């Protein structure tokens, strides 16, 4: 038995000050005031003193392409994918992320081959490696978010096979055609392409023209894939919605998550239509979107963003939430829901994880403060401490 004492416990809708959480094996068995936990402490195998800090659920990140940078630290350098996954979980657990949805992009072949980590062959390798983790003892939970670019017509058999083999845990449809969605601003698209890939202006124009003239999946093709996913309990998401019409179309597919809505009115429309709405936590830290789109903090204050993800920067989950609380007055329990129970609900995992509740899995973070700087000092997944740091804070 493991007991965490002397912490402010972030429950689903409130904070229990000076509380204790009791864990037996991989499950939470009691939540109570620390002053009443003496009998548990006496019999415990391990006692963790939160020292007045916070006790939160483990963070659930349903959109992260961080694994790409671990597996391919340089555009043309591909490390072993199994090694990359193991290294990623050591880093992610240190940021309090107990469940990660690796967001792998299903693209057609890159005409210039500048990002081999996104080649269909390497993505297939990564998908199979993520699936293999389910039969192994790992530090954190690994899941797959398959991001399907709708011009990748030739990749439909691959994604269908992975869905049927239960290797996919979230499916989203993307359209990065310049002139709409995330890249409605052509100048922003050109600037982004130059930052991501070492291409000449002529090559970038060639890529843009190819994307603007490509064949894409029909609505019927997308509906077939979406129906297959939904039939297996897999949530479906849309991506970069820039109009209410797109939201309506997405809902006809059975979509329940709108990722990165471009405008405030679109986010409000999606949220009002009972869709989960997702923004990037780096957007909070940067004070706005790096693409010039929706400001996540303003949308949260307007009540139309329900989930934050790390997107590309794992540390943003912790720091984005505390920035919302410290700088903008969002109650901490409300802010923490954006990275715990809300994403758990969106991907149909809230029966086991996402909140500190008796009977749920013991995925728990202990967070201590150095002035206004939050630090993960203990990350517990399935009842086991997988990451521990000792900060000297007076």
Secondary structure as UniProt FT lines:
FT   STRAND          2..10
FT   STRAND          15..24
FT   TURN            25..26
FT   STRAND          27..33
FT   HELIX           34..36
FT   HELIX           38..43
FT   STRAND          46..49
FT   TURN            51..52
FT   STRAND          54..57
FT   STRAND          59..64
FT   HELIX           66..71
FT   TURN            75..76
FT   HELIX           81..94
FT   TURN            95..96
FT   STRAND          97..106
FT   TURN            111..112
FT   HELIX           116..118
FT   HELIX           120..132
FT   HELIX           133..135
FT   STRAND          141..149
FT   TURN            150..151
FT   HELIX           153..155
FT   HELIX           156..164
FT   TURN            165..166
FT   STRAND          170..174
FT   TURN            178..179
FT   HELIX           181..183
FT   HELIX           186..196
FT   HELIX           201..212
FT   HELIX           219..231
FT   TURN            232..233
FT   STRAND          235..239
FT   HELIX           244..252
FT   TURN            253..254
FT   STRAND          257..259
FT   HELIX           264..272
FT   TURN            273..274
FT   STRAND          276..280
FT   HELIX           281..286
FT   TURN            290..291
FT   HELIX           296..301
FT   TURN            302..303
FT   STRAND          307..309
FT   TURN            314..315
FT   HELIX           316..328
FT   HELIX           332..337
FT   TURN            338..340
FT   HELIX           341..346
FT   TURN            347..348
FT   TURN            350..352
FT   TURN            358..359
FT   STRAND          364..370
FT   TURN            371..372
FT   STRAND          373..381
FT   TURN            382..383
FT   STRAND          384..388
//
